[in-house]
Amino acid sequence: MTNELGLKIGGVPEHFNLPWRLAIEEGKFQQIGLNLHWSDMTGGTGQMIRGLETKSIDIAVLLTEGISKSILQGLDAKILQVYVVSPLSWGIHVPMNGDIKKPEDIENQTFAISRYGSGSHLMAYVMADQYGWNLDGLKFNVIGDVYGGLWALENNEAQAFLWEKYTTFPFVEQGKCDYVGDVVTPWPCFVIAARTEIAEKHPELLKQMCAIVNQKALEVKESPNSAEIISWRYNLGLNQVKQWLSETDWNYKGIDYPLAFEKTTHYLKKLNLISEEEAENWSDKLFA
């Protein structure tokens, strides 16, 4: 198709994003005149926020809490829609065979985080709040990605590391870290966001783009072969994938979830991660 619009999109190289990868491989976006270039962002939400900021990516598939916080604090981007409506189970990982045997033992310890503003950073606050710890006492070590997190645990540079539990399960099996529990997000976990300039310039095209990926997600959810495909492509155990698929729902119909963002904004404010002023008129700031 002539006059194709080329856009760069970033997302984590994890099973949640299989619908995007399949739709790109099958040429679905090109049918609407969109040439989508995918970039794997191993540094997660923090890396994608930086990418939107520097314009090295146009669109991102990233964590609800991370992008909401950044936009409310001035990032020039807009949320297009919720992508994954189910919450995310963050595995709580600690050094192998160490003194930490349960989540409560992590109080006053150092968390490995991929970047400030990332999910691994913000969820440490959610965990601390859930356990009634002093939020001002949280300590962090920035490690870049999942491999940095494992290194930090092995070398006692951190005593806790929060990451999506199915992604890290193979490392737990390999004896690189211990898994002692979960922290579950109190909101839908992933959203699709775009730089404001792109969102305002191409609203209809982006709407069609979202509809394509929502449809592809429904196919992934319903296909009897999906567990095998995900297991093979992402090097995950088949039973783990089946469990994950049963727990996960994408936004198949592109429904709005305003209450989810109200909850996220309220929580960010409660944890002192955004100010009262930044939380004002949150709806006008967050959406295209």
DRENBASE-840092 format. One record per residue (C-alpha): residue number from 1; residue in three letters; z, x, y. Coordinates in nm, 4 decimals. Example, Ala and Ser with C-alpha at 12.3 -4.5 7.8 and 13.67 -1.06 7.14 Angstrom:
residues 2
+--------+------+----------+----------+----------+
: drenpa : doro :        Z :        X :        Y :
+--------+------+----------+----------+----------+
:      1 :  ala :   0.7800 :   1.2300 :  -0.4500 :
:      2 :  ser :   0.7140 :   1.3670 :  -0.1060 :
+--------+------+----------+----------+----------+
This chain:
residues 288
+--------+------+----------+----------+----------+
: drenpa : doro :        Z :        X :        Y :
+--------+------+----------+----------+----------+
:      1 :  met :   0.0000 :   0.0000 :   0.0000 :
:      2 :  thr :  -0.0919 :   0.1349 :   0.3409 :
:      3 :  asn :   0.1575 :   0.1439 :   0.6284 :
:      4 :  glu :   0.4505 :   0.1903 :   0.3943 :
:      5 :  leu :   0.7835 :   0.2464 :   0.5628 :
:      6 :  gly :   0.9615 :   0.5546 :   0.4262 :
:      7 :  leu :   1.3422 :   0.5417 :   0.4255 :
:      8 :  lys :   1.6053 :   0.7726 :   0.2782 :
:      9 :  ile :   1.8918 :   0.6196 :   0.0819 :
:     10 :  gly :   2.2056 :   0.7899 :  -0.0486 :
:     11 :  gly :   2.4408 :   0.6908 :  -0.3287 :
:     12 :  val :   2.6717 :   0.8403 :  -0.5889 :
:     13 :  pro :   2.4995 :   0.9593 :  -0.9089 :
:     14 :  glu :   2.6973 :   0.7071 :  -1.1128 :
:     15 :  his :   2.6311 :   0.4073 :  -1.3366 :
:     16 :  phe :   2.6890 :   0.1552 :  -1.0535 :
:     17 :  asn :   2.3586 :   0.2623 :  -0.9017 :
:     18 :  leu :   2.1366 :   0.2212 :  -1.2071 :
:     19 :  pro :   1.9773 :  -0.0953 :  -1.0531 :
:     20 :  trp :   1.8555 :   0.1148 :  -0.7564 :
:     21 :  arg :   1.7179 :   0.3903 :  -0.9776 :
:     22 :  leu :   1.5326 :   0.1444 :  -1.2026 :
:     23 :  ala :   1.3882 :  -0.0504 :  -0.9092 :
:     24 :  ile :   1.2605 :   0.2746 :  -0.7535 :
:     25 :  glu :   1.1145 :   0.3985 :  -1.0850 :
:     26 :  glu :   0.9424 :   0.0632 :  -1.1424 :
:     27 :  gly :   0.7878 :   0.0658 :  -0.7937 :
:     28 :  lys :   0.9616 :  -0.2592 :  -0.6921 :
:     29 :  phe :   1.0252 :  -0.1525 :  -0.3319 :
:     30 :  gln :   0.6682 :  -0.0297 :  -0.2841 :
:     31 :  gln :   0.5532 :  -0.3857 :  -0.3546 :
:     32 :  ile :   0.7164 :  -0.4897 :  -0.0238 :
:     33 :  gly :   0.5845 :  -0.1882 :   0.1674 :
:     34 :  leu :   0.8990 :   0.0217 :   0.1403 :
:     35 :  asn :   0.8971 :   0.3788 :   0.0108 :
:     36 :  leu :   1.2607 :   0.4499 :  -0.0724 :
:     37 :  his :   1.3656 :   0.8134 :  -0.1276 :
:     38 :  trp :   1.6916 :   0.8343 :  -0.3246 :
:     39 :  ser :   1.9429 :   1.1171 :  -0.2668 :
:     40 :  asp :   2.2356 :   1.1770 :  -0.5033 :
:     41 :  met :   2.5526 :   1.2162 :  -0.2982 :
:     42 :  thr :   2.8042 :   1.3903 :  -0.5244 :
:     43 :  gly :   3.0515 :   1.4109 :  -0.2337 :
:     44 :  gly :   3.0748 :   1.0310 :  -0.2328 :
:     45 :  thr :   3.1398 :   0.8055 :   0.0640 :
:     46 :  gly :   3.2530 :   1.0831 :   0.2991 :
:     47 :  gln :   2.9244 :   1.2674 :   0.2471 :
:     48 :  met :   2.7212 :   0.9483 :   0.3018 :
:     49 :  ile :   2.9031 :   0.8651 :   0.6248 :
:     50 :  arg :   2.8155 :   1.2139 :   0.7478 :
:     51 :  gly :   2.4548 :   1.1527 :   0.6376 :
:     52 :  leu :   2.4334 :   0.8286 :   0.8396 :
:     53 :  glu :   2.5908 :   1.0088 :   1.1354 :
:     54 :  thr :   2.3415 :   1.2979 :   1.1300 :
:     55 :  lys :   2.0491 :   1.0662 :   1.0373 :
:     56 :  ser :   1.9772 :   1.2675 :   0.7227 :
:     57 :  ile :   1.9891 :   0.9302 :   0.5413 :
:     58 :  asp :   1.8974 :   0.5817 :   0.6697 :
:     59 :  ile :   2.0759 :   0.3645 :   0.4122 :
:     60 :  ala :   2.3824 :   0.4219 :   0.1959 :
:     61 :  val :   2.5477 :   0.2527 :  -0.1007 :
:     62 :  leu :   2.9112 :   0.3331 :  -0.0428 :
:     63 :  leu :   3.2723 :   0.2224 :  -0.0647 :
:     64 :  thr :   3.3773 :  -0.0845 :   0.1334 :
:     65 :  glu :   3.6918 :   0.0725 :   0.2782 :
:     66 :  gly :   3.5242 :   0.4000 :   0.3795 :
:     67 :  ile :   3.2286 :   0.2516 :   0.5663 :
:     68 :  ser :   3.4421 :  -0.0235 :   0.7255 :
:     69 :  lys :   3.6837 :   0.2355 :   0.8665 :
:     70 :  ser :   3.4016 :   0.4549 :   0.9975 :
:     71 :  ile :   3.2112 :   0.1709 :   1.1677 :
:     72 :  leu :   3.5282 :   0.0356 :   1.3283 :
:     73 :  gln :   3.5899 :   0.3873 :   1.4595 :
:     74 :  gly :   3.2456 :   0.4141 :   1.6133 :
:     75 :  leu :   2.9906 :   0.5079 :   1.3443 :
:     76 :  asp :   2.6528 :   0.3701 :   1.4526 :
:     77 :  ala :   2.5819 :   0.1723 :   1.1343 :
:     78 :  lys :   2.5929 :  -0.1837 :   1.0023 :
:     79 :  ile :   2.6832 :  -0.3374 :   0.6674 :
:     80 :  leu :   2.3891 :  -0.5296 :   0.5162 :
:     81 :  gln :   2.5730 :  -0.6890 :   0.2225 :
:     82 :  val :   2.8307 :  -0.6417 :  -0.0524 :
:     83 :  tyr :   2.6645 :  -0.4617 :  -0.3466 :
:     84 :  val :   2.9332 :  -0.4669 :  -0.6200 :
:     85 :  val :   3.1684 :  -0.7651 :  -0.5942 :
:     86 :  ser :   3.4218 :  -0.6556 :  -0.8565 :
:     87 :  pro :   3.7010 :  -0.4176 :  -0.7542 :
:     88 :  leu :   3.6925 :  -0.0475 :  -0.8428 :
:     89 :  ser :   3.9411 :   0.1018 :  -1.0876 :
:     90 :  trp :   4.0370 :   0.4447 :  -0.9596 :
:     91 :  gly :   4.1776 :   0.6597 :  -1.2373 :
:     92 :  ile :   4.4888 :   0.8567 :  -1.1424 :
:     93 :  his :   4.4276 :   1.2097 :  -1.2737 :
:     94 :  val :   4.6876 :   1.4872 :  -1.2935 :
:     95 :  pro :   4.7051 :   1.8419 :  -1.4355 :
:     96 :  met :   4.6767 :   1.8681 :  -1.8130 :
:     97 :  asn :   5.0101 :   1.8918 :  -1.9988 :
:     98 :  gly :   5.2034 :   1.9128 :  -1.6726 :
:     99 :  asp :   5.5275 :   1.7550 :  -1.5525 :
:    100 :  ile :   5.3562 :   1.4442 :  -1.4149 :
:    101 :  lys :   5.3594 :   1.1753 :  -1.6824 :
:    102 :  lys :   5.3352 :   0.8556 :  -1.4765 :
:    103 :  pro :   5.2088 :   0.7512 :  -1.1294 :
:    104 :  glu :   5.5619 :   0.7426 :  -0.9836 :
:    105 :  asp :   5.5934 :   1.1195 :  -1.0435 :
:    106 :  ile :   5.3186 :   1.1860 :  -0.7853 :
:    107 :  glu :   5.5342 :   1.1009 :  -0.4823 :
:    108 :  asn :   5.5431 :   1.3958 :  -0.2363 :
:    109 :  gln :   5.2680 :   1.5797 :  -0.4279 :
:    110 :  thr :   4.9248 :   1.6873 :  -0.2950 :
:    111 :  phe :   4.6141 :   1.4723 :  -0.3537 :
:    112 :  ala :   4.2735 :   1.6335 :  -0.4047 :
:    113 :  ile :   4.0178 :   1.4409 :  -0.1938 :
:    114 :  ser :   3.6429 :   1.4830 :  -0.1624 :
:    115 :  arg :   3.6464 :   1.4464 :   0.2192 :
:    116 :  tyr :   3.8584 :   1.2837 :   0.4859 :
:    117 :  gly :   3.7491 :   0.9192 :   0.5161 :
:    118 :  ser :   3.6274 :   0.9144 :   0.1552 :
:    119 :  gly :   3.7469 :   0.6708 :  -0.1097 :
:    120 :  ser :   3.9605 :   0.9349 :  -0.2797 :
:    121 :  his :   4.1351 :   0.9858 :   0.0570 :
:    122 :  leu :   4.1804 :   0.6195 :   0.1552 :
:    123 :  met :   4.2864 :   0.5081 :  -0.1932 :
:    124 :  ala :   4.5703 :   0.7619 :  -0.1864 :
:    125 :  tyr :   4.7094 :   0.5520 :   0.1013 :
:    126 :  val :   4.6581 :   0.2308 :  -0.0958 :
:    127 :  met :   4.8390 :   0.3861 :  -0.3926 :
:    128 :  ala :   5.1242 :   0.5113 :  -0.1724 :
:    129 :  asp :   5.1565 :   0.1649 :  -0.0178 :
:    130 :  gln :   5.1641 :  -0.0019 :  -0.3600 :
:    131 :  tyr :   5.4434 :   0.2317 :  -0.4736 :
:    132 :  gly :   5.6369 :   0.2067 :  -0.1469 :
:    133 :  trp :   5.6062 :   0.5751 :  -0.0536 :
:    134 :  asn :   5.6232 :   0.7161 :   0.2978 :
:    135 :  leu :   5.2595 :   0.7215 :   0.4199 :
:    136 :  asp :   5.3333 :   0.9977 :   0.6716 :
:    137 :  gly :   5.4352 :   1.2266 :   0.3864 :
:    138 :  leu :   5.0946 :   1.2246 :   0.2118 :
:    139 :  lys :   4.9358 :   1.5671 :   0.1643 :
:    140 :  phe :   4.5688 :   1.6388 :   0.0957 :
:    141 :  asn :   4.3405 :   1.9189 :  -0.0198 :
:    142 :  val :   3.9666 :   1.8695 :   0.0523 :
:    143 :  ile :   3.7676 :   1.9656 :  -0.2581 :
:    144 :  gly :   3.4127 :   1.8277 :  -0.2077 :
:    145 :  asp :   3.3422 :   1.6445 :  -0.5343 :
:    146 :  val :   3.4653 :   1.5592 :  -0.8840 :
:    147 :  tyr :   3.4278 :   1.9202 :  -1.0037 :
:    148 :  gly :   3.6310 :   2.0440 :  -0.7081 :
:    149 :  gly :   3.8968 :   1.7884 :  -0.7985 :
:    150 :  leu :   3.9170 :   1.9122 :  -1.1570 :
:    151 :  trp :   3.9358 :   2.2728 :  -1.0350 :
:    152 :  ala :   4.2186 :   2.1825 :  -0.7929 :
:    153 :  leu :   4.4201 :   2.0228 :  -1.0753 :
:    154 :  glu :   4.3622 :   2.3180 :  -1.3103 :
:    155 :  asn :   4.4645 :   2.5704 :  -1.0434 :
:    156 :  asn :   4.7606 :   2.3739 :  -0.9079 :
:    157 :  glu :   4.5882 :   2.3350 :  -0.5698 :
:    158 :  ala :   4.6597 :   1.9609 :  -0.6054 :
:    159 :  gln :   4.8712 :   1.7503 :  -0.8400 :
:    160 :  ala :   4.6762 :   1.4227 :  -0.8239 :
:    161 :  phe :   4.3126 :   1.3229 :  -0.7985 :
:    162 :  leu :   4.1775 :   0.9668 :  -0.7695 :
:    163 :  trp :   3.8222 :   0.9059 :  -0.8967 :
:    164 :  glu :   3.6313 :   0.6235 :  -1.0679 :
:    165 :  lys :   3.7880 :   0.6239 :  -1.4143 :
:    166 :  tyr :   3.4761 :   0.5816 :  -1.6282 :
:    167 :  thr :   3.3009 :   0.8710 :  -1.4524 :
:    168 :  thr :   3.5980 :   1.0983 :  -1.5252 :
:    169 :  phe :   3.6665 :   0.9764 :  -1.8806 :
:    170 :  pro :   3.4549 :   1.2535 :  -2.0427 :
:    171 :  phe :   3.6614 :   1.5166 :  -1.8537 :
:    172 :  val :   3.9856 :   1.3580 :  -1.9777 :
:    173 :  glu :   3.8453 :   1.3709 :  -2.3324 :
:    174 :  gln :   3.7525 :   1.7386 :  -2.2822 :
:    175 :  gly :   4.1123 :   1.8167 :  -2.1828 :
:    176 :  lys :   4.0340 :   1.9070 :  -1.8225 :
:    177 :  cys :   4.2952 :   1.6651 :  -1.6843 :
:    178 :  asp :   4.5367 :   1.3898 :  -1.7857 :
:    179 :  tyr :   4.4916 :   1.0239 :  -1.6945 :
:    180 :  val :   4.8151 :   0.8387 :  -1.6114 :
:    181 :  gly :   4.7036 :   0.5020 :  -1.4733 :
:    182 :  asp :   4.4821 :   0.3140 :  -1.2267 :
:    183 :  val :   4.4763 :   0.2107 :  -0.8634 :
:    184 :  val :   4.2570 :  -0.0983 :  -0.8178 :
:    185 :  thr :   4.0884 :  -0.1754 :  -0.4850 :
:    186 :  pro :   4.2073 :  -0.5055 :  -0.3340 :
:    187 :  trp :   3.8435 :  -0.5900 :  -0.2330 :
:    188 :  pro :   3.4797 :  -0.5754 :  -0.3602 :
:    189 :  cys :   3.4126 :  -0.2072 :  -0.4051 :
:    190 :  phe :   3.0589 :  -0.1143 :  -0.2917 :
:    191 :  val :   2.8445 :  -0.2246 :   0.0029 :
:    192 :  ile :   2.4966 :  -0.1442 :   0.1320 :
:    193 :  ala :   2.4894 :  -0.0126 :   0.4892 :
:    194 :  ala :   2.2189 :   0.1151 :   0.7220 :
:    195 :  arg :   2.2005 :   0.3025 :   1.0477 :
:    196 :  thr :   2.2080 :   0.0423 :   1.3295 :
:    197 :  glu :   1.8637 :   0.1444 :   1.4538 :
:    198 :  ile :   1.7107 :   0.0792 :   1.1088 :
:    199 :  ala :   1.9070 :  -0.2449 :   1.0576 :
:    200 :  glu :   1.7887 :  -0.3856 :   1.3907 :
:    201 :  lys :   1.4289 :  -0.2681 :   1.3587 :
:    202 :  his :   1.3586 :  -0.3866 :   1.0016 :
:    203 :  pro :   1.5915 :  -0.6822 :   0.9237 :
:    204 :  glu :   1.3447 :  -0.8747 :   0.7045 :
:    205 :  leu :   1.2373 :  -0.5725 :   0.5024 :
:    206 :  leu :   1.6006 :  -0.4733 :   0.4382 :
:    207 :  lys :   1.6755 :  -0.8302 :   0.3322 :
:    208 :  gln :   1.3918 :  -0.8099 :   0.0785 :
:    209 :  met :   1.5171 :  -0.4677 :  -0.0348 :
:    210 :  cys :   1.8646 :  -0.6122 :  -0.1030 :
:    211 :  ala :   1.7151 :  -0.9094 :  -0.2893 :
:    212 :  ile :   1.5211 :  -0.6711 :  -0.5168 :
:    213 :  val :   1.8256 :  -0.4632 :  -0.6067 :
:    214 :  asn :   2.0399 :  -0.7761 :  -0.6589 :
:    215 :  gln :   1.7811 :  -0.9102 :  -0.9030 :
:    216 :  lys :   1.7594 :  -0.5759 :  -1.0827 :
:    217 :  ala :   2.1412 :  -0.5709 :  -1.1089 :
:    218 :  leu :   2.1333 :  -0.9130 :  -1.2758 :
:    219 :  glu :   1.8792 :  -0.7809 :  -1.5269 :
:    220 :  val :   2.1041 :  -0.4802 :  -1.5988 :
:    221 :  lys :   2.4052 :  -0.7079 :  -1.6445 :
:    222 :  glu :   2.2222 :  -0.9435 :  -1.8824 :
:    223 :  ser :   2.0109 :  -0.6975 :  -2.0831 :
:    224 :  pro :   2.1421 :  -0.6249 :  -2.4350 :
:    225 :  asn :   2.0134 :  -0.2655 :  -2.4014 :
:    226 :  ser :   2.1983 :  -0.1769 :  -2.0803 :
:    227 :  ala :   2.5056 :  -0.0208 :  -2.2419 :
:    228 :  glu :   2.2885 :   0.2198 :  -2.4460 :
:    229 :  ile :   2.0734 :   0.3076 :  -2.1420 :
:    230 :  ile :   2.3768 :   0.3751 :  -1.9195 :
:    231 :  ser :   2.5512 :   0.5738 :  -2.1929 :
:    232 :  trp :   2.2439 :   0.7942 :  -2.2342 :
:    233 :  arg :   2.1564 :   0.8353 :  -1.8661 :
:    234 :  tyr :   2.5089 :   0.9024 :  -1.7420 :
:    235 :  asn :   2.6498 :   1.0829 :  -2.0462 :
:    236 :  leu :   2.9261 :   0.8267 :  -2.1014 :
:    237 :  gly :   3.0745 :   0.6945 :  -2.4288 :
:    238 :  leu :   2.9125 :   0.3720 :  -2.5478 :
:    239 :  asn :   3.2412 :   0.1820 :  -2.5874 :
:    240 :  gln :   3.3517 :   0.2916 :  -2.2408 :
:    241 :  val :   3.0238 :   0.1655 :  -2.0942 :
:    242 :  lys :   3.0551 :  -0.1701 :  -2.2718 :
:    243 :  gln :   3.4069 :  -0.2070 :  -2.1306 :
:    244 :  trp :   3.2867 :  -0.1106 :  -1.7814 :
:    245 :  leu :   2.9936 :  -0.3551 :  -1.7961 :
:    246 :  ser :   3.2263 :  -0.6387 :  -1.8950 :
:    247 :  glu :   3.4458 :  -0.5652 :  -1.5896 :
:    248 :  thr :   3.1639 :  -0.5179 :  -1.3365 :
:    249 :  asp :   2.9686 :  -0.7722 :  -1.1333 :
:    250 :  trp :   2.7090 :  -0.6999 :  -0.8701 :
:    251 :  asn :   2.6190 :  -0.9369 :  -0.5847 :
:    252 :  tyr :   2.3390 :  -1.1088 :  -0.7767 :
:    253 :  lys :   2.2737 :  -1.3787 :  -0.5153 :
:    254 :  gly :   2.3336 :  -1.1736 :  -0.2010 :
:    255 :  ile :   2.6330 :  -1.3893 :  -0.1018 :
:    256 :  asp :   2.8357 :  -1.3082 :   0.2102 :
:    257 :  tyr :   3.1987 :  -1.2099 :   0.1551 :
:    258 :  pro :   3.3592 :  -1.2251 :   0.5022 :
:    259 :  leu :   3.7121 :  -1.2570 :   0.3603 :
:    260 :  ala :   3.6702 :  -0.9272 :   0.1787 :
:    261 :  phe :   3.6163 :  -0.7458 :   0.5072 :
:    262 :  glu :   3.8993 :  -0.9313 :   0.6759 :
:    263 :  lys :   4.1253 :  -0.8081 :   0.3966 :
:    264 :  thr :   3.9881 :  -0.4531 :   0.4195 :
:    265 :  thr :   4.0347 :  -0.4423 :   0.7982 :
:    266 :  his :   4.3872 :  -0.5827 :   0.7694 :
:    267 :  tyr :   4.4749 :  -0.3215 :   0.5062 :
:    268 :  leu :   4.3285 :  -0.0310 :   0.7074 :
:    269 :  lys :   4.5342 :  -0.1460 :   1.0054 :
:    270 :  lys :   4.8486 :  -0.1869 :   0.7944 :
:    271 :  leu :   4.8090 :   0.1695 :   0.6636 :
:    272 :  asn :   4.7597 :   0.2985 :   1.0225 :
:    273 :  leu :   4.4120 :   0.4248 :   0.9307 :
:    274 :  ile :   4.2629 :   0.2280 :   1.2219 :
:    275 :  ser :   4.4238 :   0.1146 :   1.5457 :
:    276 :  glu :   4.4867 :  -0.2397 :   1.6659 :
:    277 :  glu :   4.2063 :  -0.1939 :   1.9181 :
:    278 :  glu :   3.9589 :  -0.0661 :   1.6575 :
:    279 :  ala :   4.0340 :  -0.3697 :   1.4393 :
:    280 :  glu :   3.9532 :  -0.6153 :   1.7206 :
:    281 :  asn :   3.6313 :  -0.8171 :   1.6757 :
:    282 :  trp :   3.5795 :  -0.6427 :   1.3403 :
:    283 :  ser :   3.3150 :  -0.8922 :   1.2303 :
:    284 :  asp :   3.0913 :  -0.8226 :   1.5332 :
:    285 :  lys :   3.1198 :  -0.4483 :   1.4726 :
:    286 :  leu :   3.0621 :  -0.4384 :   1.0965 :
:    287 :  phe :   2.7532 :  -0.6533 :   1.0417 :
:    288 :  ala :   2.3904 :  -0.6394 :   1.1448 :
+--------+------+----------+----------+----------+
